[in-house]
Amino acid sequence: MGEASYLTLQAVLQFWLIKLIYWGFVFALCFHACHGVRHLFWDAGYSFDKETLTRYAQIELIAACILTLVILLAV
């Protein structure tokens, strides 16, 4: 039973939808980390004007995508 269950789980984890969900979670984690860095800037009193907020939001999104791709390539 143990080996059969393991093989079944491995087959399920190889399904494309499960992989997509997994990478969605990885992206969410990277985005959350980048947003935390952005909050550190806010806590220091920087970037409260609208143009800077927009630019930092774009940088945050790009950084989260790059981090996700790096993790994808590393795994």
Secondary structure, 3 states (H helix, E strand, C coil): CHHHHHHHHHHHHCCHHHHHHHHHHHHHHHHHHHHHHHHHHHHCCCCCCHHHHHHHHHHHHHHHHHHHHHHHHHC
